[in-house]
Amino acid sequence: KDPTLVHDASFVPGNWVGPPASYLDTWDSGFSKAWGKNVGNVPMMSCLSSGLTSTNGALPDDGCSVHEIVPGTDPLGGVFKLCMDSVTNPNGVMSVESDV
């Protein structure tokens, strides 16, 4: 959804909810809000053990932990060329080429 429009609770749950952003607005990460709220290596989420239950009684001591498997990445940057014609592309598949 366009970040310059109102994002209210009627949209997809978990998405950013808030007032419209200008094209110059940035997240705390420094990235433009045009990329959406999950751009870059976002802060680690937390686990609230009080919100978890177990079918066999008490939650184990290590039953609520958060681990990062793959760090977030920055959005595309620099100069690149997107080729959508697999017939004329030298390697025969759609790809991104460096344009030096």
BELZIZI-V649919 format. One record per residue. N is the residue number from 1. RES is the residue in one small letter. PHI is phi in whole degrees, -180 to 180 (NA if undefined). D_LAST is the distance of its C-alpha to the last C-alpha in Angstrom with 1 decimal. Layout:
n=[N,N]
res=[RES,RES]
phi=[PHI,PHI]
d_last=[D_LAST,D_LAST]
This chain:
n=[1,2,3,4,5,6,7,8,9,10,11,12,13,14,15,16,17,18,19,20,21,22,23,24,25,26,27,28,29,30,31,32,33,34,35,36,37,38,39,40,41,42,43,44,45,46,47,48,49,50,51,52,53,54,55,56,57,58,59,60,61,62,63,64,65,66,67,68,69,70,71,72,73,74,75,76,77,78,79,80,81,82,83,84,85,86,87,88,89,90,91,92,93,94,95,96,97,98,99,100]
res=[k,d,p,t,l,v,h,d,a,s,f,v,p,g,n,w,v,g,p,p,a,s,y,l,d,t,w,d,s,g,f,s,k,a,w,g,k,n,v,g,n,v,p,m,m,s,c,l,s,s,g,l,t,s,t,n,g,a,l,p,d,d,g,c,s,v,h,e,i,v,p,g,t,d,p,l,g,g,v,f,k,l,c,m,d,s,v,t,n,p,n,g,v,m,s,v,e,s,d,v]
phi=[NA,-59,-68,-87,-106,-63,-112,-107,-68,-78,-88,-52,-57,94,-77,-59,-118,169,-71,-60,-105,-85,-68,-98,-69,-128,-79,-58,-71,96,-81,-62,-67,-62,-80,92,-76,-103,-86,77,-87,-72,-60,-64,-75,-117,-120,-104,-62,-66,-95,-110,-131,-128,-74,-111,115,-70,-77,-63,-56,-99,-78,-136,-141,-119,-131,-94,-90,-130,-64,-65,-121,-70,-68,-55,-151,84,-113,-151,-123,-98,-108,-103,-102,-71,-77,-95,-75,-58,-95,79,-134,-64,-160,-110,-112,-74,-111,-90]
d_last=[33.1,31.9,32.3,33.7,36.7,39.6,39.3,42.9,44.6,44.9,41.3,40.2,41.9,39.7,37.2,36.8,40.0,40.2,40.0,37.2,34.1,32.4,28.7,28.7,30.7,29.3,30.8,32.1,28.8,27.1,25.1,25.8,28.8,26.7,25.4,29.1,31.3,29.9,26.4,25.3,27.8,31.0,34.3,36.5,39.1,42.7,45.6,49.0,51.6,54.3,52.6,52.8,55.8,56.7,59.1,60.9,61.6,59.9,56.1,55.3,54.1,50.6,50.6,48.3,45.1,41.4,38.7,34.9,33.6,29.8,28.5,26.7,23.0,21.0,19.6,16.0,13.9,10.5,8.0,8.5,9.9,13.5,15.1,18.9,20.0,20.7,22.1,19.0,16.5,16.0,17.4,20.2,19.9,18.6,15.6,12.5,9.2,6.0,3.8,0.0]
